[in-house]
Amino acid sequence: MTFKTIEEVDVSGKRVLMRVDFNVPMGPDGRIEDDFRIRHALPSIRSVISRGGRLVLLSHLGRPSGTGFEEKLSLAPLAAHLAGLLGPDAPNGVGFPSMDCLDDDAAGAVSSLADGEVILLENLRFNEGETSDSHEFAQALSSLADVYCNDAFGCCHRKHASVHALPAAMSDRPRVVGLLVADEIRYMGEALDAPQRPFVAILGGAKVSDKIGALKNLIGKVDTLLVGGAMAYTLMKVMGHEVGSSLVEENKLELAREIIQMVDSSATDLVLPVDHICGRELSHESPVCVADVDVPRGWMGLDIGPATTARFTNVVREARTVVWNGPLGAFETTPFDVGTRQVAVSLASCAQNGGMSIVGGGDTAAAVLLAGVSERMSHVSTGGGASLRFLEGEHLVGLSCLESM
């Protein structure tokens, strides 16, 4: 489905409520450690203020209690950082009116906005109405604006007020997607609906249960399914392999058996690790060994091994469409980052050779950033959970109340 975008709305002199996803990692000193999501919201922000819109940004940060202001989760540092990124495009900076997104100071700041100005309201989740999808909270927010724009792809799978009840409350006004969300829908939609082949999916991460929906949806659609990370060991145990002390979801073995049976009756080629980088424990100081397909007793698989890495990278380099969600090892801890890094490089090569490489958000986006190849991908998603829902073939609740073309 194609949605109407913010660029198709006349915003001049109008107050635009834009839901963004500024839920970024922050250091204990309030320093922003990664502004990837903020930078990817800039095109939509600039589109509104350059056309004389009066922009009101909404976001959350972290998981506050919902009982009021919490200083460590305030969006104040983000307003200052955004002002620096916008530079001369926002000559009056980015306003940050108060410690509550709906108090009199916030309402006054919104009403006094001039054309081309922008403010950021305080953390939505300081109010419990956000996470409870409160109609009353949404109605109060809706009174602030003439136009609603969802540019928070990372939140589109959550039934929260600012992405669900709010656009419903604004049914008499334009309700559109931002440029970031439009790009996410386009890339993910093209990959799943009309992929160039060979079509390859890579799934990793800790738990097979987290990816069960994606596995079921992708089997039969993709030509090759590469599975790594700890989730692979649950599947391998079902197939009769020794997995040592590797992480296994013992209560999901029947589910894993069902997945294997689905693959066997489909045209999809499932590729599991044939060797492993193992440690006694998850630590960069751990002893390390390379094991063949079976993991020795007392060792845990913490990364795909060199033979698996070579096979995965060869498959990826020959693909025309690749989607990847979930790291293939404990990439945050050396030396268990090598497989994930090398597969990331192979995705970049696929894109450079005319293929399409799409990386799910969250840990996978962090992994390609660490590998230094994020800018070489066709698309790096800003939403891990939302991109996974796409791979599952699920409807995103945050798009349900928006205008389609």
VOGU-23052 format. One line per 10 residues: number of its first residue (from 0); their letters; for each residue y, z, x of N, C-alpha, C. Coordinates in steps of 0.1 Angstrom, whole numbers, plus 5000, padded with zeros to 4 digits. Layout:
BEGIN
NUM	a	Y/Z/X/Y/Z/X/Y/Z/X; ...
END
This chain:
BEGIN
0	mtfktieevd	4988/5000/5008/5000/5000/5000/5012/5000/5009; 5023/4992/5005/5035/4992/5012/5046/4999/5004; 5053/5008/5012/5063/5016/5006/5077/5011/5009; 5086/5014/5000/5100/5011/5003/5105/5020/5014; 5113/5015/5023/5118/5022/5035/5133/5026/5033; 5137/5035/5042/5150/5040/5042/5160/5029/5044; 5156/5018/5051/5166/5007/5054/5168/4999/5042; 5160/5000/5032/5162/4992/5020/5170/5000/5009; 5176/5011/5013/5184/5019/5004/5199/5019/5008; 5208/5018/4999/5222/5019/5003/5225/5034/5004
10	vsgkrvlmrv	5228/5039/5016/5230/5053/5018/5245/5056/5020; 5254/5047/5020/5268/5049/5023/5274/5059/5014; 5279/5070/5019/5285/5081/5011/5275/5089/5003; 5262/5087/5005/5252/5095/4998/5246/5105/5007; 5242/5116/5000/5235/5127/5008/5220/5124/5008; 5214/5123/5020/5200/5119/5022/5192/5131/5027; 5182/5135/5019/5173/5146/5024/5162/5139/5031; 5161/5141/5044/5150/5135/5052/5141/5146/5057; 5128/5145/5053/5118/5154/5058/5113/5148/5071; 5115/5156/5082/5110/5152/5095/5100/5162/5100
20	dfnvpmgpdg	5093/5158/5110/5083/5168/5116/5088/5172/5130; 5095/5182/5130/5100/5188/5143/5092/5200/5147; 5079/5200/5143/5070/5211/5147/5065/5208/5161; 5073/5211/5171/5070/5208/5185/5067/5220/5193; 5060/5219/5204/5056/5230/5212/5069/5236/5219; 5070/5249/5218/5082/5256/5223/5077/5267/5233; 5084/5268/5244/5081/5279/5254/5087/5292/5249; 5083/5303/5255/5087/5316/5251/5102/5318/5252; 5109/5310/5261/5123/5310/5262/5131/5302/5252; 5123/5296/5243/5130/5287/5233/5131/5273/5238
30	rieddfrirh	5126/5270/5250/5127/5256/5255/5117/5247/5249; 5121/5235/5245/5112/5225/5239/5103/5219/5250; 5090/5220/5249/5081/5215/5260/5077/5201/5258; 5078/5195/5246/5075/5181/5243/5082/5177/5231; 5092/5167/5233/5100/5163/5221/5095/5149/5216; 5083/5146/5218/5077/5133/5213/5080/5131/5198; 5078/5141/5190/5080/5139/5175/5095/5137/5172; 5103/5145/5179/5118/5144/5177/5123/5130/5180; 5119/5125/5192/5123/5112/5196/5119/5101/5187; 5107/5102/5181/5102/5092/5172/5108/5092/5158
40	alpsirsvis	5116/5103/5155/5124/5103/5143/5137/5097/5144; 5141/5094/5157/5155/5089/5159/5158/5076/5152; 5149/5066/5151/5153/5054/5144/5157/5056/5130; 5150/5065/5123/5154/5067/5109/5167/5075/5108; 5169/5085/5117/5181/5092/5117/5193/5083/5119; 5192/5075/5129/5203/5066/5133/5205/5056/5122; 5195/5051/5115/5196/5042/5104/5205/5048/5093; 5204/5060/5090/5212/5067/5079/5226/5069/5084; 5228/5075/5095/5242/5079/5099/5250/5067/5104; 5243/5056/5109/5251/5044/5113/5256/5037/5101
50	rggrlvllsh	5250/5039/5089/5254/5032/5077/5262/5041/5067; 5267/5052/5073/5276/5061/5066/5269/5070/5056; 5256/5073/5058/5249/5083/5050/5253/5097/5055; 5251/5106/5046/5253/5121/5049/5239/5127/5050; 5235/5129/5062/5221/5132/5064/5218/5147/5065; 5208/5152/5057/5203/5165/5057/5188/5165/5061; 5185/5171/5073/5172/5171/5078/5165/5184/5074; 5152/5182/5071/5143/5193/5067/5131/5193/5076; 5127/5205/5081/5115/5205/5089/5109/5220/5088; 5098/5221/5094/5092/5234/5096/5089/5236/5111
60	lgrpsgtgfe	5086/5248/5115/5081/5250/5129/5072/5262/5128; 5060/5260/5133/5050/5271/5134/5045/5275/5121; 5040/5288/5121/5034/5294/5108/5041/5307/5106; 5053/5307/5101/5060/5320/5098/5053/5326/5086; 5057/5339/5083/5050/5346/5072/5055/5342/5059; 5066/5335/5058/5072/5331/5045/5080/5341/5038; 5084/5352/5046/5091/5363/5040/5106/5363/5045; 5110/5353/5051/5124/5353/5056/5125/5349/5071; 5137/5350/5076/5140/5346/5090/5132/5352/5100; 5127/5344/5110/5120/5349/5122/5126/5342/5134
70	eklslaplaa	5133/5349/5142/5141/5343/5153/5133/5334/5162; 5121/5337/5165/5113/5329/5175/5109/5316/5169; 5110/5314/5156/5106/5302/5149/5118/5295/5143; 5130/5299/5147/5142/5292/5142/5143/5278/5147; 5149/5269/5139/5151/5255/5143/5164/5253/5151; 5171/5264/5154/5184/5263/5161/5183/5255/5174; 5173/5258/5183/5172/5250/5195/5170/5235/5193; 5163/5232/5182/5160/5218/5179/5173/5211/5175; 5182/5217/5168/5194/5211/5164/5202/5207/5176; 5203/5217/5186/5210/5214/5198/5203/5203/5206
80	hlagllgpda	5190/5203/5206/5183/5192/5214/5185/5179/5207; 5184/5178/5194/5187/5166/5187/5200/5160/5189; 5210/5169/5190/5224/5165/5192/5225/5158/5206; 5218/5163/5216/5218/5157/5229/5211/5143/5229; 5201/5142/5221/5194/5129/5220/5202/5119/5213; 5210/5123/5203/5218/5113/5195/5230/5109/5203; 5236/5119/5211/5248/5116/5219/5259/5110/5211; 5265/5099/5215/5277/5094/5207/5274/5089/5193; 5261/5087/5190/5258/5084/5176/5261/5095/5166; 5262/5107/5171/5266/5118/5163/5277/5126/5170
90	pngvgfpsmd	5289/5120/5169/5300/5126/5177/5304/5140/5173; 5300/5144/5161/5303/5158/5157/5291/5167/5159; 5281/5162/5166/5269/5170/5169/5260/5170/5157; 5251/5180/5157/5241/5183/5146/5244/5197/5140; 5249/5197/5128/5252/5210/5122/5239/5218/5120; 5241/5231/5121/5230/5241/5118/5236/5252/5111; 5237/5252/5097/5246/5261/5090/5242/5276/5089; 5229/5279/5088/5226/5292/5085/5211/5296/5088; 5207/5308/5085/5194/5313/5088/5185/5311/5076; 5189/5304/5066/5181/5301/5054/5185/5287/5049
100	cldddaagav	5174/5280/5045/5177/5266/5041/5183/5264/5028; 5184/5275/5020/5190/5274/5006/5200/5284/5003; 5206/5291/5013/5217/5301/5010/5230/5294/5007; 5240/5301/5005/5253/5295/5001/5259/5288/5013; 5257/5293/5025/5262/5286/5037/5255/5272/5039; 5242/5271/5036/5235/5259/5037/5240/5249/5027; 5242/5254/5014/5247/5245/5003/5261/5241/5006; 5269/5249/5011/5283/5246/5015/5284/5235/5025; 5275/5237/5035/5275/5227/5046/5271/5213/5041; 5261/5213/5032/5257/5200/5027/5268/5194/5019
110	ssladgevil	5274/5201/5010/5285/5196/5002/5297/5191/5010; 5299/5197/5022/5311/5193/5029/5308/5182/5040; 5296/5177/5040/5292/5166/5049/5301/5154/5047; 5305/5148/5058/5313/5136/5058/5303/5124/5061; 5307/5112/5058/5299/5100/5060/5296/5100/5075; 5283/5097/5078/5278/5096/5092/5275/5109/5099; 5276/5120/5092/5273/5133/5098/5259/5138/5095; 5254/5147/5103/5240/5151/5101/5239/5166/5103; 5232/5173/5095/5229/5187/5097/5213/5189/5096; 5209/5200/5102/5195/5204/5102/5194/5218/5095
120	lenlrfnege	5187/5219/5084/5185/5231/5077/5175/5240/5084; 5175/5253/5082/5166/5262/5088/5151/5260/5084; 5142/5265/5091/5128/5264/5089/5124/5265/5075; 5118/5255/5069/5114/5255/5055/5104/5266/5052; 5095/5269/5061/5085/5278/5059/5089/5293/5060; 5102/5295/5062/5107/5309/5061/5107/5313/5046; 5106/5303/5037/5105/5305/5023/5090/5302/5019; 5084/5311/5012/5070/5309/5009/5068/5298/4999; 5078/5294/4992/5077/5283/4983/5074/5270/4989; 5076/5268/5002/5072/5256/5009/5057/5254/5009
130	tsdshefaqa	5050/5263/5015/5035/5261/5016/5028/5263/5003; 5034/5269/4993/5028/5270/4980/5031/5258/4970; 5039/5248/4976/5042/5237/4968/5050/5240/4955; 5059/5250/4957/5066/5256/4946/5076/5246/4939; 5074/5244/4926/5083/5236/4918/5098/5241/4919; 5099/5254/4918/5113/5260/4918/5120/5257/4932; 5112/5259/4943/5118/5257/4956/5122/5242/4957; 5113/5233/4952/5116/5219/4953/5128/5215/4945; 5129/5221/4933/5141/5218/4925/5154/5222/4931; 5153/5234/4938/5165/5239/4945/5169/5229/4957
140	lssladvycn	5159/5224/4964/5162/5214/4975/5167/5201/4969; 5161/5197/4958/5165/5184/4952/5180/5184/4948; 5185/5195/4945/5199/5196/4940/5209/5192/4952; 5204/5192/4964/5212/5189/4975/5215/5174/4978; 5207/5165/4972/5208/5152/4977/5207/5141/4966; 5210/5129/4971/5210/5117/4962/5198/5108/4966; 5192/5110/4978/5181/5101/4982/5171/5110/4989; 5158/5107/4988/5148/5115/4995/5141/5105/5004; 5138/5109/5017/5131/5101/5026/5121/5110/5033; 5108/5105/5033/5097/5112/5041/5095/5105/5054
150	dafgcchrkh	5099/5111/5065/5096/5106/5078/5088/5115/5086; 5080/5124/5079/5072/5134/5086/5057/5131/5084; 5052/5121/5091/5038/5116/5090/5028/5128/5092; 5032/5136/5102/5023/5147/5105/5021/5157/5094; 5029/5156/5083/5028/5166/5072/5023/5159/5059; 5021/5146/5060/5018/5138/5047/5005/5142/5041; 4996/5148/5048/4983/5152/5042/4984/5166/5036; 4995/5173/5037/4997/5187/5032/5004/5187/5019; 4998/5194/5009/5005/5195/4996/5015/5207/4997; 5026/5204/5004/5037/5214/5005/5049/5208/4998
160	asvhalpaam	5058/5218/4994/5069/5214/4985/5077/5203/4991; 5081/5203/5003/5090/5193/5009/5084/5179/5009; 5071/5178/5009/5065/5164/5009/5058/5161/4996; 5057/5170/4987/5050/5167/4974/5058/5170/4962; 5061/5183/4960/5069/5187/4948/5083/5182/4948; 5089/5181/4960/5103/5176/4962/5105/5162/4957; 5097/5152/4963/5099/5138/4957/5096/5137/4943; 5087/5145/4938/5084/5145/4923/5096/5150/4915; 5103/5160/4921/5115/5165/4914/5127/5155/4915; 5126/5146/4924/5137/5136/4925/5133/5122/4920
170	sdrprvvgll	5125/5122/4909/5120/5110/4904/5131/5101/4898; 5142/5106/4896/5154/5098/4891/5162/5092/4902; 5158/5095/4914/5166/5090/4926/5157/5083/4936; 5162/5075/4945/5154/5068/4955/5145/5077/4963; 5132/5074/4964/5123/5082/4972/5115/5072/4981; 5118/5073/4994/5113/5063/5003/5107/5069/5016; 5101/5060/5024/5095/5065/5037/5105/5061/5048; 5104/5069/5058/5112/5066/5070/5105/5056/5079; 5112/5052/5089/5106/5041/5098/5094/5046/5105; 5093/5058/5109/5082/5064/5116/5070/5063/5107
180	vadeirymge	5071/5068/5094/5060/5068/5085/5056/5054/5082; 5065/5045/5080/5062/5031/5078/5054/5025/5089; 5057/5028/5102/5049/5023/5113/5035/5029/5113; 5034/5042/5110/5021/5048/5110/5012/5041/5100; 5017/5039/5088/5009/5033/5077/5005/5019/5081; 5015/5012/5087/5012/4998/5091/5001/4997/5101; 5002/5005/5112/4992/5004/5123/4979/5009/5118; 4978/5020/5112/4966/5026/5107/4959/5017/5096; 4968/5012/5087/4963/5004/5077/4957/4990/5082; 4964/4984/5091/4959/4971/5097/4946/4973/5104
190	aldapqrpfv	4945/4984/5112/4933/4987/5119/4921/4988/5110; 4922/4995/5099/4911/4998/5090/4908/4987/5080; 4919/4980/5076/4917/4970/5065/4914/4956/5070; 4920/4953/5081/4919/4939/5086/4918/4939/5102; 4908/4946/5108/4908/4947/5122/4904/4934/5129; 4910/4932/5141/4904/4921/5149/4892/4927/5156; 4882/4919/5158/4869/4923/5163/4867/4918/5177; 4859/4926/5185/4852/4938/5182/4861/4950/5178; 4857/4957/5168/4864/4969/5163/4856/4981/5168; 4863/4990/5176/4857/5002/5182/4864/5014/5178
200	ailggakvsd	4857/5024/5174/4863/5037/5171/4857/5047/5181; 4866/5056/5186/4862/5067/5195/4865/5080/5188; 4855/5089/5187/4857/5102/5181/4853/5112/5191; 4861/5123/5192/4858/5134/5201/4863/5147/5195; 4864/5157/5203/4868/5170/5198/4856/5179/5198; 4859/5191/5193/4849/5202/5194/4838/5202/5183; 4842/5198/5171/4832/5200/5160/4829/5187/5152; 4816/5184/5151/4812/5173/5143/4817/5175/5128; 4818/5187/5123/4822/5190/5110/4836/5185/5107; 4845/5186/5118/4859/5182/5116/4860/5167/5114
210	kigalknlig	4850/5159/5119/4850/5145/5119/4841/5139/5109; 4834/5147/5101/4824/5141/5092/4829/5131/5083; 4841/5133/5077/4847/5123/5068/4850/5110/5075; 4855/5111/5087/4858/5099/5095/4845/5092/5099; 4835/5099/5103/4822/5093/5107/4816/5085/5095; 4816/5091/5083/4810/5085/5072/4818/5072/5068; 4831/5073/5069/4840/5061/5065/4839/5050/5075; 4837/5053/5088/4838/5043/5099/4824/5036/5101; 4813/5044/5098/4800/5038/5100/4799/5026/5090; 4795/5014/5096/4794/5002/5088/4807/4994/5089
220	kvdtllvgga	4818/5000/5092/4831/4993/5094/4833/4989/5108; 4830/4998/5117/4833/4995/5131/4821/4988/5138; 4823/4980/5148/4812/4974/5155/4805/4985/5164; 4813/4993/5171/4808/5003/5180/4815/5016/5177; 4808/5027/5177/4813/5041/5175/4809/5049/5188; 4820/5052/5196/4818/5060/5208/4821/5075/5204; 4811/5083/5207/4813/5098/5204/4811/5106/5217; 4821/5114/5219/4821/5123/5231/4827/5137/5226; 4830/5145/5236/4835/5158/5233/4823/5167/5229; 4827/5179/5226/4816/5189/5222/4809/5185/5210
230	maytlmkvmg	4815/5177/5201/4808/5173/5188/4796/5165/5191; 4796/5158/5203/4784/5150/5206/4771/5158/5208; 4773/5171/5212/4761/5179/5214/4753/5183/5202; 4760/5184/5191/4753/5186/5178/4745/5174/5174; 4750/5162/5176/4743/5150/5173/4731/5149/5183; 4733/5152/5196/4723/5150/5206/4712/5160/5204; 4715/5172/5199/4704/5181/5197/4695/5177/5186; 4701/5171/5176/4693/5165/5165/4684/5154/5170; 4688/5147/5180/4680/5136/5185/4670/5140/5195; 4669/5153/5197/4659/5159/5206/4662/5161/5220
240	hevgsslvee	4675/5160/5224/4679/5162/5237/4682/5177/5240; 4680/5181/5253/4684/5194/5257/4699/5194/5259; 4706/5205/5254/4721/5206/5255/4725/5218/5263; 4716/5226/5268/4720/5237/5276/4728/5247/5268; 4739/5252/5274/4748/5261/5267/4760/5254/5260; 4759/5241/5259/4770/5233/5253/4772/5238/5238; 4785/5236/5234/4788/5240/5220/4781/5231/5210; 4774/5238/5201/4766/5231/5191/4769/5239/5178; 4771/5231/5167/4773/5237/5154/4759/5238/5148; 4753/5249/5149/4739/5251/5145/4738/5249/5130
250	nklelareii	4748/5253/5122/4748/5252/5108/4751/5238/5103; 4753/5228/5112/4756/5215/5108/4746/5205/5113; 4734/5210/5117/4724/5201/5122/4719/5191/5111; 4717/5195/5099/4713/5186/5089/4723/5175/5086; 4736/5179/5087/4747/5170/5085/4747/5160/5096; 4744/5164/5109/4743/5155/5120/4731/5145/5118; 4720/5151/5113/4709/5142/5110/4712/5131/5100; 4720/5135/5090/4724/5125/5080/4733/5114/5086; 4741/5118/5096/4750/5108/5103/4741/5098/5111; 4731/5104/5118/4722/5095/5126/4715/5085/5116
260	qmvdssatdl	4711/5090/5105/4704/5081/5096/4713/5070/5090; 4725/5074/5088/4735/5064/5083/4737/5053/5093; 4738/5057/5106/4740/5047/5117/4728/5038/5117; 4716/5044/5117/4704/5036/5118/4703/5025/5107; 4709/5028/5096/4708/5018/5085/4720/5009/5084; 4729/5010/5094/4741/5002/5094/4741/4992/5105; 4752/4984/5106/4754/4975/5117/4762/4981/5128; 4766/4993/5127/4774/5000/5137/4765/5005/5149; 4769/5003/5161/4762/5007/5173/4768/5021/5177; 4760/5031/5176/4765/5045/5180/4762/5047/5195
270	vlpvdhicgr	4772/5050/5203/4770/5053/5217/4774/5067/5220; 4764/5075/5224/4765/5089/5228/4765/5090/5243; 4769/5101/5249/4769/5103/5263/4755/5102/5269; 4754/5095/5280/4741/5094/5288/4741/5103/5300; 4753/5109/5303/4754/5119/5314/4766/5127/5311; 4767/5138/5319/4777/5148/5316/4782/5155/5328; 4795/5159/5328/4801/5168/5338/4799/5182/5332; 4792/5190/5339/4788/5203/5334/4794/5215/5342; 4797/5226/5336/4802/5238/5342/4794/5250/5337; 4794/5260/5345/4788/5273/5340/4797/5279/5329
280	elshespvcv	4810/5277/5330/4820/5282/5321/4831/5272/5320; 4840/5274/5310/4852/5265/5309/4863/5272/5317; 4863/5267/5330/4873/5272/5340/4874/5262/5351; 4886/5261/5356/4887/5251/5368/4881/5257/5380; 4877/5270/5380/4870/5276/5391/4855/5276/5390; 4850/5270/5379/4835/5270/5376/4828/5261/5386; 4816/5265/5389/4807/5255/5396/4805/5243/5387; 4803/5231/5393/4802/5219/5385/4790/5211/5390; 4783/5204/5380/4773/5195/5384/4773/5183/5374; 4767/5172/5378/4766/5161/5370/4751/5160/5365
290	advdvprgwm	4750/5161/5352/4736/5160/5346/4734/5147/5339; 4721/5143/5339/4718/5131/5331/4718/5134/5316; 4711/5127/5308/4713/5128/5294/4710/5142/5288; 4700/5149/5295/4698/5163/5291/4706/5173/5299; 4712/5183/5293/4720/5193/5300/4711/5204/5304; 4711/5208/5317/4702/5219/5322/4705/5232/5315; 4695/5241/5314/4697/5254/5309/4707/5262/5317; 4716/5269/5311/4726/5277/5317/4739/5269/5321; 4739/5256/5318/4751/5248/5320/4756/5243/5306; 4769/5240/5306/4775/5234/5294/4782/5221/5297
300	gldigpatta	4780/5211/5288/4787/5198/5290/4801/5200/5286; 4810/5196/5296/4824/5198/5294/4832/5185/5295; 4825/5174/5299/4832/5161/5300/4821/5151/5300; 4824/5139/5296/4815/5128/5298/4813/5125/5313; 4801/5121/5316/4798/5118/5330/4802/5104/5335; 4800/5101/5347/4805/5088/5352/4799/5076/5346; 4786/5076/5343/4779/5065/5337/4784/5063/5323; 4786/5074/5315/4791/5073/5302/4805/5068/5302; 4813/5073/5311/4827/5068/5313/4828/5053/5315; 4819/5048/5324/4818/5034/5327/4815/5026/5314
310	rftnvvrear	4805/5031/5307/4801/5024/5295/4812/5024/5284; 4818/5036/5282/4829/5037/5272/4840/5027/5276; 4844/5028/5288/4856/5019/5292/4853/5005/5292; 4841/5001/5295/4837/4986/5293/4838/4982/5279; 4833/4990/5270/4833/4987/5255/4848/4986/5251; 4856/4995/5255/4870/4995/5251/4877/4983/5256; 4875/4980/5269/4883/4968/5275/4879/4955/5268; 4867/4954/5262/4863/4941/5255/4867/4941/5241; 4872/4953/5236/4875/4954/5221/4888/4947/5218; 4890/4944/5205/4903/4938/5201/4911/4948/5192
320	tvvwngplga	4903/4958/5187/4909/4969/5179/4902/4982/5183; 4910/4992/5187/4904/5005/5191/4912/5016/5184; 4905/5025/5177/4912/5037/5172/4905/5049/5178; 4913/5059/5182/4907/5070/5190/4913/5083/5184; 4904/5092/5180/4908/5106/5176/4899/5116/5182; 4905/5124/5190/4897/5135/5196/4894/5133/5211; 4897/5142/5220/4894/5141/5234/4879/5141/5237; 4875/5136/5248/4861/5134/5252/4856/5145/5261; 4865/5155/5264/4861/5166/5272/4872/5177/5271; 4870/5187/5279/4880/5198/5280/4892/5193/5289
330	fettpfdvgt	4899/5183/5284/4909/5176/5293/4920/5185/5298; 4922/5196/5292/4933/5205/5297/4929/5212/5310; 4916/5212/5313/4911/5220/5324/4905/5211/5334; 4910/5210/5346/4904/5202/5357/4891/5209/5362; 4881/5202/5365/4879/5188/5367/4873/5181/5354; 4875/5187/5343/4868/5182/5331/4877/5172/5323; 4887/5167/5329/4897/5158/5323/4895/5143/5327; 4885/5141/5336/4884/5127/5342/4880/5117/5331; 4870/5120/5323/4865/5110/5314/4876/5106/5303; 4882/5116/5298/4893/5114/5288/4904/5105/5294
340	rqvavslasc	4908/5109/5307/4919/5101/5313/4915/5086/5315; 4902/5084/5320/4898/5070/5323/4897/5062/5310; 4892/5068/5300/4891/5061/5287/4906/5058/5282; 4915/5067/5284/4929/5065/5280/4934/5052/5287; 4931/5051/5300/4936/5040/5308/4930/5027/5303; 4917/5028/5299/4911/5016/5293/4917/5011/5280; 4921/5021/5272/4929/5017/5260/4942/5010/5263; 4949/5015/5273/4961/5009/5277/4958/4994/5282; 4947/4992/5289/4944/4979/5293/4941/4970/5281; 4934/4975/5271/4931/4968/5259/4944/4963/5253
350	aqnggmsivg	4953/4972/5252/4966/4968/5245/4973/4957/5254; 4973/4959/5267/4980/4950/5276/4974/4936/5275; 4961/4935/5272/4954/4922/5271/4954/4916/5257; 4963/4921/5249/4965/4916/5235/4957/4922/5224; 4950/4933/5227/4943/4940/5217/4952/4951/5211; 4947/4958/5201/4954/4969/5194/4947/4982/5197; 4955/4991/5204/4949/5005/5207/4958/5015/5199; 4951/5023/5191/4958/5032/5182/4952/5046/5185; 4961/5055/5189/4957/5069/5193/4961/5079/5182; 4952/5087/5177/4955/5097/5168/4963/5108/5175
360	ggdtaaavll	4971/5116/5167/4980/5125/5172/4973/5138/5178; 4980/5149/5179/4975/5161/5183/4970/5161/5198; 4958/5166/5200/4952/5166/5213/4951/5153/5220; 4947/5143/5212/4945/5129/5217/4959/5124/5222; 4969/5126/5215/4982/5121/5220/4986/5129/5233; 4983/5142/5233/4986/5150/5245/4978/5144/5257; 4966/5140/5254/4957/5135/5265/4962/5122/5271; 4967/5113/5263/4972/5100/5268/4985/5102/5275; 4993/5112/5271/5005/5116/5277/5002/5121/5291; 4992/5130/5292/4988/5135/5305/4983/5124/5315
370	agvsermshv	4977/5114/5309/4971/5103/5316/4982/5094/5321; 4994/5095/5315/5006/5087/5319/5005/5073/5313; 4998/5071/5302/4997/5058/5296/5001/5057/5282; 5008/5067/5277/5012/5067/5262/5021/5056/5259; 5030/5052/5268/5039/5041/5265/5032/5028/5265; 5020/5027/5270/5013/5014/5271/5004/5012/5259; 5003/5022/5250/4994/5020/5238/5002/5012/5228; 4994/5006/5219/5000/4999/5208/5007/5009/5199; 5000/5020/5196/5006/5030/5188/5000/5044/5191; 5009/5054/5192/5004/5068/5193/5009/5075/5181
380	stgggaslrf	5000/5080/5173/5004/5087/5161/5011/5100/5163; 5020/5104/5155/5027/5117/5155/5019/5128/5147; 5008/5124/5141/5001/5133/5132/4986/5133/5134; 4981/5144/5140/4967/5144/5142/4959/5145/5129; 4962/5155/5121/4955/5157/5108/4957/5145/5099; 4969/5140/5098/4972/5129/5089/4965/5116/5094; 4965/5114/5107/4958/5102/5112/4943/5103/5109; 4937/5115/5110/4923/5117/5108/4920/5114/5093; 4929/5118/5084/4927/5115/5070/4927/5100/5067; 4935/5093/5075/4935/5078/5074/4921/5073/5078
390	legehlvgls	4915/5078/5089/4902/5074/5093/4891/5078/5083; 4894/5088/5076/4884/5092/5065/4885/5084/5053; 4896/5076/5052/4898/5068/5040/4904/5075/5029; 4910/5087/5032/4916/5096/5022/4930/5092/5018; 4934/5095/5006/4948/5093/5002/4956/5104/5007; 4968/5101/5012/4978/5111/5017/4987/5116/5006; 4986/5129/5003/4993/5134/4991/5008/5132/4993; 5013/5132/5005/5028/5131/5007/5033/5118/5003; 5025/5108/5001/5029/5094/4997/5028/5092/4983; 5022/5102/4975/5019/5099/4961/5031/5098/4952
400	clesm	5043/5104/4956/5054/5103/4947/5065/5094/4952; 5062/5085/4962/5072/5076/4968/5072/5063/4961; 5082/5055/4963/5083/5042/4957/5076/5032/4965; 5067/5024/4959/5059/5014/4965/5065/5000/4963; 5062/4991/4971/5068/4977/4969/5059/4969/4960
END
